[in-house]
Amino acid sequence: MSYTDIFANELQLKLRGGAKLYDVRERDEYEGGHIPGAVNLPLSELQGRTDEIQTPAVVVCLSGGRSAQAAASLTECGKQDVMNLVGGTMGWMREGRSVNVGQEP
């Protein structure tokens, strides 16, 4: 069992299809700018909070490294339908897409 890589242009379709978006960066990084709708779940806390992950799930970080690590960890814990956003938040912004600052309401 493994995760799937997706790209920024696929994310909206996945979210409309019911996927949840999890940003695995630390809280201060997340608050500095994140993809709208992303739930902050820092990688440093992931192991103790896997029960909070709803699938299908897309994980994102700044550039794709930590989220790939998180996606692998989630699949090792038995989660299915886990996706990694290649290029991360930086890739999202490079395509001219907006980010939110601060915590989600």
VENMO-V900567 format. One line per field, one symbol per residue. ss: DSSP state (H for helix, E for strand, C for the rest). psi: psi as a letter, one per 40 degrees, with the letter a starting at -180 (. if undefined). burial: 1 if it has 24 or more other C-alpha atoms within 12 Angstrom, else 0. Layout:
ss->???
psi->???
burial->???
This chain:
ss->CCCEEECHHHHHHHHHCCCEEEECCCHHHHHCCECCCCEECCHHHHHHHHHHCCCCEEEECCCCHHHHHHHHHHHHCCCCCEEEECCHHHHHHHCCCCCECCCCC
psi->hiihhiideeddddddeeiihhheiidddddehihhehhhgideeddeedeehiiihhiiadeeddddddddddddeehifhihhheaddddddeeiiiiiaii.
burial->001111110010011000111111111011101111111111100100010010111111111111111111111000101111111111110000001000000
